[in-house]
Amino acid sequence: MKLTKQQKETVITFNEKDDRIEVITHNCKLIKKLTALNAKHPDCCELICIDKEIGRYEFSVSKHNFTFRVIHPYTAERKKAMQYYSIWHGTIDAVSKSKKEDFDGEKE
């Protein structure tokens, strides 16, 4: 059975009482990260079930080893500052050649 992208959900379940989080996912990137965590630290991340037919994995992860990030949108000013920093510190290669000239007058 082949699932559509919309049907390939990631479900993360936890409560305030238990110290573990249940993760059910089809997301390859998350599966790789949790599988690697399970290989190195099986006490922190347990692989519960694999359904190879539909590509679903279920993990039980310690709350101390799982985090959520909330990222606020960047302002135009912050984007420009980050771009400036990246160009001058060489972390942007393809863009830096053309854009570095734009910032030459702004270098301190």
C-alpha positions as CSV (number, residue, x, y, z in Angstrom):
1,M,0.0,0.0,0.0
2,K,1.5,3.4,-1.0
3,L,0.6,6.4,1.0
4,T,0.3,9.9,-0.3
5,K,2.5,12.7,1.1
6,Q,-0.5,14.0,3.0
7,Q,-1.1,10.6,4.6
8,K,2.6,10.4,5.7
9,E,2.1,12.1,9.1
10,T,4.3,12.6,12.1
11,V,2.6,12.2,15.4
12,I,4.4,13.3,18.6
13,T,2.5,12.4,21.8
14,F,3.5,13.3,25.3
15,N,1.9,14.4,28.6
16,E,3.0,16.1,31.8
17,K,3.2,13.0,33.9
18,D,5.4,10.6,31.8
19,D,9.1,11.2,31.1
20,R,8.9,9.8,27.6
21,I,7.6,11.0,24.2
22,E,6.0,8.7,21.6
23,V,7.0,9.6,18.0
24,I,5.2,7.9,15.1
25,T,6.6,9.1,11.8
26,H,7.2,8.5,8.1
27,N,9.7,11.4,7.8
28,C,13.0,10.0,6.6
29,K,15.1,12.8,8.2
30,L,13.5,12.3,11.6
31,I,13.8,8.5,11.3
32,K,17.5,8.8,10.6
33,K,18.1,11.1,13.6
34,L,16.1,8.9,15.9
35,T,17.6,5.7,14.6
36,A,21.1,7.1,15.2
37,L,20.1,8.2,18.7
38,N,18.8,4.7,19.3
39,A,22.1,3.1,18.1
40,K,24.2,5.3,20.4
41,H,21.9,5.6,23.4
42,P,19.3,2.9,23.5
43,D,18.2,3.9,27.0
44,C,17.2,7.4,25.7
45,C,15.5,6.3,22.4
46,E,13.8,3.0,21.9
47,L,12.6,1.8,18.5
48,I,9.2,0.3,19.2
49,C,7.8,-0.7,15.8
50,I,8.6,-0.6,12.1
51,D,5.9,-1.0,9.5
52,K,8.0,-1.5,6.3
53,E,4.9,-1.8,4.1
54,I,4.0,1.8,4.6
55,G,7.4,3.1,5.9
56,R,6.2,4.0,9.4
57,Y,8.5,4.0,12.5
58,E,7.5,4.3,16.1
59,F,9.9,5.5,18.8
60,S,9.8,6.1,22.5
61,V,12.2,9.0,23.4
62,S,13.2,10.5,26.7
63,K,11.9,14.0,27.2
64,H,15.4,15.1,27.9
65,N,16.5,14.1,24.5
66,F,13.8,15.7,22.4
67,T,13.1,19.3,21.8
68,F,10.8,21.7,19.9
69,R,11.9,25.0,18.5
70,V,9.6,27.9,17.8
71,I,11.2,30.3,15.3
72,H,9.9,33.8,14.9
73,P,10.0,35.3,11.3
74,Y,13.1,37.3,10.6
75,T,12.8,41.0,10.0
76,A,14.4,42.5,6.9
77,E,17.0,44.2,9.1
78,R,18.0,40.9,10.7
79,K,18.1,39.1,7.3
80,K,20.5,41.7,6.0
81,A,22.7,41.5,9.1
82,M,22.8,37.7,8.8
83,Q,23.6,37.9,5.1
84,Y,26.4,40.5,5.8
85,Y,27.9,38.3,8.5
86,S,27.8,35.2,6.3
87,I,29.4,37.0,3.4
88,W,32.3,38.5,5.4
89,H,32.9,35.2,7.3
90,G,33.0,33.1,4.1
91,T,30.0,30.9,4.8
92,I,28.2,31.9,1.6
93,D,30.4,31.1,-1.4
94,A,28.2,31.4,-4.5
95,V,26.5,34.5,-3.5
96,S,29.4,36.2,-1.8
97,K,31.3,37.0,-5.0
98,S,28.5,39.2,-6.4
99,K,27.1,40.5,-3.1
100,K,30.3,41.2,-1.2
101,E,30.9,44.2,-3.5
102,D,27.5,45.6,-2.3
103,F,28.8,45.6,1.3
104,D,32.3,47.0,0.7
105,G,31.2,50.5,1.6
106,E,29.6,49.2,4.9
107,K,32.7,47.3,6.3
108,E,33.9,48.8,9.6
